[in-house]
């Protein structure tokens, strides 16, 4: 794993994770909070 690739991948991964966690969080936590 190259440091450059790892850094670039981590940046994209972090953004994707934040979006995914936010979307999944709303979808999963929404019903749980309502229940």
N, CA, C, O and CB atoms as a CASP TS submission, in Angstrom:
PFRMAT TS
TARGET T0000
AUTHOR 0000-0000-0000
METHOD Language model
MODEL 1
PARENT N/A
ATOM      1  N   UNK     1       0.850  -1.203   0.000  1.00  0.00           N
ATOM      2  CA  UNK     1       0.000   0.000   0.000  1.00  0.00           C
ATOM      3  C   UNK     1       0.883   1.249   0.000  1.00  0.00           C
ATOM      4  O   UNK     1       1.695   1.443   0.905  1.00  0.00           O
ATOM      5  CB  UNK     1      -0.960   0.008   1.237  1.00  0.00           C
ATOM      6  N   UNK     2       0.720   2.080  -1.004  1.00  0.00           N
ATOM      7  CA  UNK     2       1.511   3.311  -1.052  1.00  0.00           C
ATOM      8  C   UNK     2       0.891   4.362  -0.146  1.00  0.00           C
ATOM      9  O   UNK     2      -0.330   4.442  -0.013  1.00  0.00           O
ATOM     10  CB  UNK     2       1.616   3.841  -2.497  1.00  0.00           C
ATOM     11  N   UNK     3       1.742   5.162   0.471  1.00  0.00           N
ATOM     12  CA  UNK     3       1.250   6.197   1.384  1.00  0.00           C
ATOM     13  C   UNK     3       0.300   7.138   0.642  1.00  0.00           C
ATOM     14  O   UNK     3      -0.740   7.529   1.172  1.00  0.00           O
ATOM     15  CB  UNK     3       2.433   6.994   2.001  1.00  0.00           C
ATOM     16  N   UNK     4       0.669   7.492  -0.584  1.00  0.00           N
ATOM     17  CA  UNK     4      -0.163   8.400  -1.373  1.00  0.00           C
ATOM     18  C   UNK     4      -1.529   7.772  -1.641  1.00  0.00           C
ATOM     19  O   UNK     4      -2.564   8.418  -1.480  1.00  0.00           O
ATOM     20  CB  UNK     4       0.533   8.757  -2.704  1.00  0.00           C
ATOM     21  N   UNK     5      -1.515   6.507  -2.051  1.00  0.00           N
ATOM     22  CA  UNK     5      -2.782   5.824  -2.330  1.00  0.00           C
ATOM     23  C   UNK     5      -3.601   5.691  -1.053  1.00  0.00           C
ATOM     24  O   UNK     5      -4.813   5.905  -1.062  1.00  0.00           O
ATOM     25  CB  UNK     5      -2.529   4.432  -2.950  1.00  0.00           C
ATOM     26  N   UNK     6      -2.940   5.340   0.037  1.00  0.00           N
ATOM     27  CA  UNK     6      -3.645   5.165   1.312  1.00  0.00           C
ATOM     28  C   UNK     6      -4.268   6.487   1.742  1.00  0.00           C
ATOM     29  O   UNK     6      -5.406   6.527   2.211  1.00  0.00           O
ATOM     30  CB  UNK     6      -2.682   4.637   2.411  1.00  0.00           C
ATOM     31  N   UNK     7      -3.504   7.578   1.576  1.00  0.00           N
ATOM     32  CA  UNK     7      -4.016   8.891   1.977  1.00  0.00           C
ATOM     33  C   UNK     7      -5.203   9.286   1.104  1.00  0.00           C
ATOM     34  O   UNK     7      -6.245   9.706   1.608  1.00  0.00           O
ATOM     35  CB  UNK     7      -2.905   9.962   1.887  1.00  0.00           C
ATOM     36  N   UNK     8      -5.036   9.148  -0.213  1.00  0.00           N
ATOM     37  CA  UNK     8      -6.115   9.505  -1.129  1.00  0.00           C
ATOM     38  C   UNK     8      -7.337   8.649  -0.871  1.00  0.00           C
ATOM     39  O   UNK     8      -8.461   9.151  -0.858  1.00  0.00           O
ATOM     40  CB  UNK     8      -5.664   9.355  -2.582  1.00  0.00           C
ATOM     41  N   UNK     9      -7.124   7.359  -0.664  1.00  0.00           N
ATOM     42  CA  UNK     9      -8.234   6.441  -0.420  1.00  0.00           C
ATOM     43  C   UNK     9      -8.914   6.793   0.894  1.00  0.00           C
ATOM     44  O   UNK     9     -10.140   6.760   0.998  1.00  0.00           O
ATOM     45  CB  UNK     9      -7.744   4.977  -0.400  1.00  0.00           C
ATOM     46  N   UNK    10      -8.108   7.131   1.899  1.00  0.00           N
ATOM     47  CA  UNK    10      -8.678   7.444   3.213  1.00  0.00           C
ATOM     48  C   UNK    10      -9.540   8.700   3.119  1.00  0.00           C
ATOM     49  O   UNK    10     -10.605   8.779   3.732  1.00  0.00           O
ATOM     50  CB  UNK    10      -7.558   7.634   4.270  1.00  0.00           C
ATOM     51  N   UNK    11      -9.070   9.679   2.349  1.00  0.00           N
ATOM     52  CA  UNK    11      -9.849  10.918   2.211  1.00  0.00           C
ATOM     53  C   UNK    11     -11.212  10.611   1.599  1.00  0.00           C
ATOM     54  O   UNK    11     -12.248  11.029   2.117  1.00  0.00           O
ATOM     55  CB  UNK    11      -9.088  11.955   1.339  1.00  0.00           C
ATOM     56  N   UNK    12     -11.195   9.870   0.484  1.00  0.00           N
ATOM     57  CA  UNK    12     -12.447   9.523  -0.188  1.00  0.00           C
ATOM     58  C   UNK    12     -13.282   8.625   0.719  1.00  0.00           C
ATOM     59  O   UNK    12     -14.500   8.778   0.814  1.00  0.00           O
ATOM     60  CB  UNK    12     -12.171   8.824  -1.545  1.00  0.00           C
ATOM     61  N   UNK    13     -12.610   7.686   1.383  1.00  0.00           N
ATOM     62  CA  UNK    13     -13.324   6.748   2.253  1.00  0.00           C
ATOM     63  C   UNK    13     -14.002   7.494   3.390  1.00  0.00           C
ATOM     64  O   UNK    13     -15.149   7.209   3.733  1.00  0.00           O
ATOM     65  CB  UNK    13     -12.363   5.682   2.813  1.00  0.00           C
ATOM     66  N   UNK    14     -13.291   8.445   3.970  1.00  0.00           N
ATOM     67  CA  UNK    14     -13.863   9.214   5.085  1.00  0.00           C
ATOM     68  C   UNK    14     -15.124   9.935   4.626  1.00  0.00           C
ATOM     69  O   UNK    14     -16.156   9.885   5.295  1.00  0.00           O
ATOM     70  CB  UNK    14     -12.831  10.233   5.643  1.00  0.00           C
ATOM     71  N   UNK    15     -15.035  10.604   3.481  1.00  0.00           N
ATOM     72  CA  UNK    15     -16.202  11.324   2.960  1.00  0.00           C
ATOM     73  C   UNK    15     -17.337  10.347   2.689  1.00  0.00           C
ATOM     74  O   UNK    15     -18.485  10.597   3.055  1.00  0.00           O
ATOM     75  CB  UNK    15     -15.840  12.102   1.670  1.00  0.00           C
ATOM     76  N   UNK    16     -17.006   9.232   2.043  1.00  0.00           N
ATOM     77  CA  UNK    16     -18.031   8.229   1.729  1.00  0.00           C
ATOM     78  C   UNK    16     -18.622   7.667   3.011  1.00  0.00           C
ATOM     79  O   UNK    16     -19.833   7.467   3.107  1.00  0.00           O
ATOM     80  CB  UNK    16     -17.442   7.089   0.867  1.00  0.00           C
ATOM     81  N   UNK    17     -17.759   7.409   4.008  1.00  0.00           N
ATOM     82  CA  UNK    17     -18.247   6.855   5.277  1.00  0.00           C
ATOM     83  C   UNK    17     -19.163   7.858   5.962  1.00  0.00           C
ATOM     84  O   UNK    17     -20.212   7.484   6.487  1.00  0.00           O
ATOM     85  CB  UNK    17     -17.066   6.479   6.209  1.00  0.00           C
ATOM     86  N   UNK    18     -18.774   9.128   5.961  1.00  0.00           N
ATOM     87  CA  UNK    18     -19.594  10.157   6.604  1.00  0.00           C
ATOM     88  C   UNK    18     -20.962  10.206   5.932  1.00  0.00           C
ATOM     89  O   UNK    18     -21.992  10.274   6.602  1.00  0.00           O
ATOM     90  CB  UNK    18     -18.900  11.550   6.535  1.00  0.00           C
ATOM     91  N   UNK    19     -20.959  10.170   4.607  1.00  0.00           N
ATOM     92  CA  UNK    19     -22.239  10.200   3.883  1.00  0.00           C
ATOM     93  C   UNK    19     -23.040   8.940   4.166  1.00  0.00           C
ATOM     94  O   UNK    19     -24.240   8.999   4.432  1.00  0.00           O
ATOM     95  CB  UNK    19     -22.007  10.349   2.364  1.00  0.00           C
ATOM     96  N   UNK    20     -22.360   7.796   4.107  1.00  0.00           N
ATOM     97  CA  UNK    20     -23.033   6.513   4.336  1.00  0.00           C
ATOM     98  C   UNK    20     -23.575   6.449   5.756  1.00  0.00           C
ATOM     99  O   UNK    20     -24.723   6.059   5.972  1.00  0.00           O
ATOM    100  CB  UNK    20     -22.068   5.335   4.079  1.00  0.00           C
ATOM    101  N   UNK    21     -22.745   6.833   6.724  1.00  0.00           N
ATOM    102  CA  UNK    21     -23.180   6.783   8.128  1.00  0.00           C
ATOM    103  C   UNK    21     -24.349   7.736   8.342  1.00  0.00           C
ATOM    104  O   UNK    21     -25.293   7.423   9.068  1.00  0.00           O
ATOM    105  CB  UNK    21     -22.010   7.141   9.085  1.00  0.00           C
ATOM    106  N   UNK    22     -24.278   8.905   7.700  1.00  0.00           N
ATOM    107  CA  UNK    22     -25.362   9.876   7.848  1.00  0.00           C
ATOM    108  C   UNK    22     -26.654   9.320   7.259  1.00  0.00           C
ATOM    109  O   UNK    22     -27.707   9.363   7.894  1.00  0.00           O
ATOM    110  CB  UNK    22     -24.994  11.213   7.169  1.00  0.00           C
ATOM    111  N   UNK    23     -26.559   8.792   6.024  1.00  0.00           N
ATOM    112  CA  UNK    23     -27.748   8.232   5.376  1.00  0.00           C
ATOM    113  C   UNK    23     -28.258   7.027   6.151  1.00  0.00           C
ATOM    114  O   UNK    23     -29.448   6.938   6.450  1.00  0.00           O
ATOM    115  CB  UNK    23     -27.440   7.836   3.921  1.00  0.00           C
ATOM    116  N   UNK    24     -27.359   6.094   6.479  1.00  0.00           N
ATOM    117  CA  UNK    24     -27.761   4.893   7.213  1.00  0.00           C
ATOM    118  C   UNK    24     -28.270   5.288   8.593  1.00  0.00           C
ATOM    119  O   UNK    24     -29.237   4.714   9.095  1.00  0.00           O
ATOM    120  CB  UNK    24     -26.579   3.892   7.332  1.00  0.00           C
ATOM    121  N   UNK    25     -27.607   6.281   9.208  1.00  0.00           N
ATOM    122  CA  UNK    25     -28.009   6.725  10.542  1.00  0.00           C
ATOM    123  C   UNK    25     -29.446   7.214  10.527  1.00  0.00           C
ATOM    124  O   UNK    25     -30.232   6.865  11.408  1.00  0.00           O
ATOM    125  CB  UNK    25     -27.076   7.833  11.051  1.00  0.00           C
ATOM    126  N   UNK    26     -29.797   8.025   9.527  1.00  0.00           N
ATOM    127  CA  UNK    26     -31.161   8.548   9.439  1.00  0.00           C
ATOM    128  C   UNK    26     -32.142   7.406   9.194  1.00  0.00           C
ATOM    129  O   UNK    26     -33.226   7.368   9.777  1.00  0.00           O
ATOM    130  CB  UNK    26     -31.273   9.605   8.314  1.00  0.00           C
ATOM    131  N   UNK    27     -31.747   6.471   8.321  1.00  0.00           N
ATOM    132  CA  UNK    27     -32.654   5.370   7.981  1.00  0.00           C
ATOM    133  C   UNK    27     -32.828   4.417   9.157  1.00  0.00           C
ATOM    134  O   UNK    27     -33.942   3.975   9.439  1.00  0.00           O
ATOM    135  CB  UNK    27     -32.131   4.604   6.760  1.00  0.00           C
ATOM    136  N   UNK    28     -31.724   4.094   9.851  1.00  0.00           N
ATOM    137  CA  UNK    28     -31.798   3.112  10.941  1.00  0.00           C
ATOM    138  C   UNK    28     -32.225   3.755  12.251  1.00  0.00           C
ATOM    139  O   UNK    28     -33.061   3.207  12.969  1.00  0.00           O
ATOM    140  CB  UNK    28     -30.452   2.422  11.124  1.00  0.00           C
ATOM    141  N   UNK    29     -31.654   4.918  12.567  1.00  0.00           N
ATOM    142  CA  UNK    29     -31.980   5.574  13.839  1.00  0.00           C
ATOM    143  C   UNK    29     -33.378   6.188  13.796  1.00  0.00           C
ATOM    144  O   UNK    29     -34.039   6.301  14.828  1.00  0.00           O
ATOM    145  CB  UNK    29     -30.938   6.659  14.169  1.00  0.00           C
ATOM    146  N   UNK    30     -33.825   6.580  12.616  1.00  0.00           N
ATOM    147  CA  UNK    30     -35.155   7.176  12.490  1.00  0.00           C
ATOM    148  C   UNK    30     -36.232   6.280  13.081  1.00  0.00           C
ATOM    149  O   UNK    30     -36.907   6.695  14.024  1.00  0.00           O
ATOM    150  CB  UNK    30     -35.467   7.460  11.031  1.00  0.00           C
ATOM    151  N   UNK    31     -36.422   5.065  12.565  1.00  0.00           N
ATOM    152  CA  UNK    31     -37.433   4.129  13.074  1.00  0.00           C
ATOM    153  C   UNK    31     -37.196   3.788  14.536  1.00  0.00           C
ATOM    154  O   UNK    31     -38.149   3.649  15.302  1.00  0.00           O
ATOM    155  CB  UNK    31     -37.440   2.850  12.241  1.00  0.00           C
ATOM    156  N   UNK    32     -35.929   3.651  14.935  1.00  0.00           N
ATOM    157  CA  UNK    32     -35.627   3.290  16.330  1.00  0.00           C
ATOM    158  C   UNK    32     -36.057   4.413  17.263  1.00  0.00           C
ATOM    159  O   UNK    32     -36.632   4.160  18.322  1.00  0.00           O
ATOM    160  CB  UNK    32     -34.112   2.991  16.512  1.00  0.00           C
ATOM    161  N   UNK    33     -35.780   5.657  16.871  1.00  0.00           N
ATOM    162  CA  UNK    33     -36.155   6.789  17.722  1.00  0.00           C
ATOM    163  C   UNK    33     -37.676   6.928  17.762  1.00  0.00           C
ATOM    164  O   UNK    33     -38.244   7.298  18.790  1.00  0.00           O
ATOM    165  CB  UNK    33     -35.504   8.101  17.210  1.00  0.00           C
ATOM    166  N   UNK    34     -38.324   6.632  16.653  1.00  0.00           N
ATOM    167  CA  UNK    34     -39.791   6.739  16.610  1.00  0.00           C
ATOM    168  C   UNK    34     -40.432   5.625  17.419  1.00  0.00           C
ATOM    169  O   UNK    34     -41.467   5.831  18.052  1.00  0.00           O
ATOM    170  CB  UNK    34     -40.299   6.695  15.155  1.00  0.00           C
ATOM    171  N   UNK    35     -39.818   4.436  17.402  1.00  0.00           N
ATOM    172  CA  UNK    35     -40.390   3.281  18.101  1.00  0.00           C
ATOM    173  C   UNK    35     -40.443   3.536  19.602  1.00  0.00           C
ATOM    174  O   UNK    35     -40.895   2.675  20.358  1.00  0.00           O
ATOM    175  CB  UNK    35     -39.573   2.010  17.809  1.00  0.00           C
TER
END
